[in-house]
Amino acid sequence: MNTFPFFKIRAYLKRGGVIAYPTESSYGLGCLANNRRGIRGILRIKKRPQHKGLIVIGGDFGQLQPYVFRLPEHEQNQIERAWHDDVPTTFLLRCRANVLPELRGRRRNQLAVRVPQHDLARRLCGAVGGALVSTSCNRAGKRACRSEREVRRQFGRAVWVVGGRTGGRKSPSQIVNWETRERVR
């Protein structure tokens, strides 16, 4: 992990760059969650419709708080405990009005957030100093890339690849609507 030039990655992300990095089940495509140019780059690269919204990850809950409404302490503690369980879980939380519509999805008032169980993804958020978009590294409708080689084959130089091993999970994180406790994926 120390061999990555994080100061260069951070500068690249601030300019709207898109990275590919390993997560629990596959590689993810990411950019700074508050960077409209990066988000639009991901949507263009993936050929993904804007109305769907994207997942945002942070190294800890604090990196996600600028995007979501404050929760009572006991609820925040429940979410943080769930992020340490065996099953990676993304929660839909009410988001702040200033969250970019391309990030939350058009006409949506919730944002999908997670602290990943994958150590490299979590540390990457800490190293770049902010929350990252985390969407599967694939073109819309295609299988997610599970290796650095697959990422390079599918996206070439369109993304900066942060190499590493995925967590080996077969499926992506489950998504739970926090208000209703309903599992939506």
Backbone torsions as a table, in degrees:
resi	resn	phi	psi	omega
1	MET	NA	-36.0	-177.7
2	ASN	-70.3	-13.6	-178.6
3	THR	-81.0	-12.6	179.6
4	PHE	-75.8	138.2	177.9
5	PRO	-81.4	76.5	-172.6
6	PHE	-61.3	-32.1	178.2
7	PHE	-65.0	-33.5	177.2
8	LYS	-73.5	-40.6	178.1
9	ILE	-63.0	-42.9	-179.6
10	ARG	-62.2	-44.1	178.5
11	ALA	-62.9	-41.5	178.6
12	TYR	-61.3	-44.5	179.0
13	LEU	-65.6	-38.7	178.5
14	LYS	-62.8	-28.0	177.7
15	ARG	-83.1	1.6	179.5
16	GLY	97.0	15.6	179.6
17	GLY	-70.5	160.0	179.5
18	VAL	-118.5	133.5	178.3
19	ILE	-116.2	159.4	170.4
20	ALA	-118.9	134.9	-175.9
21	TYR	-149.7	153.1	-178.4
22	PRO	-73.8	144.3	174.9
23	THR	-129.3	-165.3	-176.2
24	GLU	-61.0	-38.8	-173.7
25	SER	-117.1	-25.3	-176.6
26	SER	-159.6	-178.5	170.9
27	TYR	-76.5	148.7	175.8
28	GLY	-114.9	153.5	169.6
29	LEU	-98.0	137.4	-177.5
30	GLY	-146.2	161.9	173.1
31	CYS	-155.2	173.3	174.7
32	LEU	-64.3	134.3	-173.9
33	ALA	-66.9	-15.8	179.6
34	ASN	-105.5	15.9	-176.0
35	ASN	-111.1	102.6	-176.6
36	ARG	-58.5	-40.0	-178.8
37	ARG	-63.1	-42.6	178.0
38	GLY	-64.6	-43.9	179.7
39	ILE	-61.4	-45.7	178.3
40	ARG	-63.7	-33.9	176.3
41	GLY	-62.5	-43.9	178.1
42	ILE	-62.1	-46.6	-179.4
43	LEU	-60.2	-39.5	179.6
44	ARG	-68.5	-47.8	-178.7
45	ILE	-61.1	-42.9	-178.3
46	LYS	-79.1	-18.7	-171.8
47	LYS	60.7	45.5	-175.8
48	ARG	-103.0	136.5	177.3
49	PRO	-63.6	144.4	-178.2
50	GLN	-68.4	-27.7	-172.6
51	HIS	-71.3	-14.1	-174.5
52	LYS	-75.0	-30.7	-175.7
53	GLY	82.9	167.3	-175.2
54	LEU	-134.3	159.3	175.7
55	ILE	-86.9	143.8	176.7
56	VAL	-118.5	131.4	176.9
57	ILE	-115.1	154.7	176.1
58	GLY	-137.8	160.0	176.2
59	GLY	-69.5	-23.6	175.1
60	ASP	-158.6	173.5	-177.0
61	PHE	-60.9	-32.5	-179.4
62	GLY	-57.9	-34.8	178.9
63	GLN	-72.1	-17.9	179.9
64	LEU	-93.3	-19.8	-174.2
65	GLN	-61.3	-30.6	176.7
66	PRO	-63.8	-12.8	-175.3
67	TYR	-104.3	-20.3	-175.0
68	VAL	-124.1	156.9	176.1
69	PHE	-66.7	147.7	179.0
70	ARG	-64.5	136.3	178.5
71	LEU	-103.3	156.0	171.4
72	PRO	-57.8	148.8	-174.7
73	GLU	-55.4	-41.6	-178.5
74	HIS	-65.2	-33.9	177.7
75	GLU	-71.7	-41.6	177.0
76	GLN	-60.8	-40.9	177.6
77	ASN	-62.7	-39.1	177.7
78	GLN	-62.5	-43.6	179.7
79	ILE	-64.0	-46.0	-179.3
80	GLU	-62.2	-37.6	176.1
81	ARG	-64.6	-40.8	179.9
82	ALA	-61.7	-32.7	-179.6
83	TRP	-70.9	-11.0	176.6
84	HIS	-101.2	-1.9	178.0
85	ASP	-71.1	175.4	-178.7
86	ASP	-67.6	-32.2	-175.4
87	VAL	-98.6	118.4	176.2
88	PRO	-58.9	129.2	-176.4
89	THR	-128.3	131.5	173.5
90	THR	-104.9	135.1	179.7
91	PHE	-111.4	138.6	171.2
92	LEU	-87.3	115.7	179.6
93	LEU	-120.6	151.9	176.7
94	ARG	-61.1	131.0	-176.6
95	CYS	-104.8	160.4	179.2
96	ARG	-71.6	156.0	-176.6
97	ALA	-64.9	-25.4	-176.6
98	ASN	-84.4	1.5	178.0
99	VAL	-69.3	131.3	-177.6
100	LEU	-56.6	134.7	-179.8
101	PRO	-61.5	-30.5	177.4
102	GLU	-66.1	-25.0	-179.4
103	LEU	-82.6	-49.4	-176.6
104	ARG	-83.4	-21.6	-174.4
105	GLY	100.6	141.4	-178.2
106	ARG	-59.6	137.0	177.2
107	ARG	58.5	28.1	177.7
108	ARG	-113.5	147.4	178.7
109	ASN	-116.5	15.5	177.2
110	GLN	-123.9	154.7	177.8
111	LEU	-128.2	138.2	178.1
112	ALA	-84.6	120.2	-176.6
113	VAL	-132.0	151.9	179.9
114	ARG	-158.8	146.6	163.4
115	VAL	-100.6	114.4	-173.8
116	PRO	-69.3	154.3	174.2
117	GLN	-83.2	-17.6	-179.1
118	HIS	-75.2	119.3	-173.7
119	ASP	-58.8	-44.7	-178.1
120	LEU	-63.2	-43.7	179.4
121	ALA	-62.1	-42.5	179.8
122	ARG	-65.4	-45.5	-179.8
123	ARG	-68.6	-31.3	177.1
124	LEU	-61.3	-42.7	176.9
125	CYS	-59.4	-44.0	178.8
126	GLY	-63.8	-41.5	-176.8
127	ALA	-68.6	-33.9	179.8
128	VAL	-90.1	-6.2	173.0
129	GLY	78.2	27.1	178.3
130	GLY	-176.8	173.2	179.0
131	ALA	-71.0	149.2	179.8
132	LEU	-121.4	149.1	167.5
133	VAL	-68.3	145.0	176.7
134	SER	-139.4	97.5	176.8
135	THR	-124.8	150.6	-176.1
136	SER	-56.6	142.2	-176.5
137	CYS	-85.7	87.0	179.6
138	ASN	-166.7	163.1	170.4
139	ARG	-77.9	151.4	-178.0
140	ALA	-52.4	130.0	178.0
141	GLY	85.1	-5.0	-179.7
142	LYS	-102.4	165.9	178.5
143	ARG	-70.2	142.5	179.9
144	ALA	-68.9	143.6	177.2
145	CYS	-70.5	135.3	-179.1
146	ARG	-114.3	2.5	178.5
147	SER	-147.6	160.8	177.6
148	GLU	-58.7	-39.9	-179.7
149	ARG	-61.6	-44.0	177.4
150	GLU	-62.1	-39.9	179.1
151	VAL	-61.1	-48.4	-178.4
152	ARG	-64.2	-37.6	179.3
153	ARG	-65.7	-41.5	-175.4
154	GLN	-82.5	-33.8	-172.5
155	PHE	-118.3	-9.6	178.4
156	GLY	55.4	-129.3	-178.3
157	ARG	-92.8	10.4	-179.4
158	ALA	-70.4	-17.9	-179.6
159	VAL	-134.9	154.7	173.3
160	TRP	-90.3	119.9	-177.0
161	VAL	-91.8	121.0	171.9
162	VAL	-96.3	100.6	-173.4
163	GLY	-70.3	157.5	178.2
164	GLY	159.2	177.0	-179.2
165	ARG	-93.6	141.9	173.5
166	THR	-75.1	168.0	-178.6
167	GLY	-75.2	-6.6	175.9
168	GLY	85.0	2.4	178.2
169	ARG	-69.7	148.4	-179.0
170	LYS	-80.9	-30.3	-175.4
171	SER	-127.1	157.3	179.2
172	PRO	-70.0	175.3	-179.1
173	SER	-59.8	149.0	171.4
174	GLN	-75.2	153.8	177.8
175	ILE	-118.6	127.3	-177.5
176	VAL	-124.1	130.3	172.9
177	ASN	-75.7	113.9	-174.3
178	TRP	-63.3	-37.7	-176.8
179	GLU	-66.0	-41.5	-176.3
180	THR	-99.3	-13.5	-174.3
181	ARG	63.2	17.1	179.3
182	GLU	-83.0	133.7	175.7
183	ARG	-81.9	121.8	-178.4
184	VAL	-103.5	-12.1	172.6
185	ARG	-151.8	NA	NA
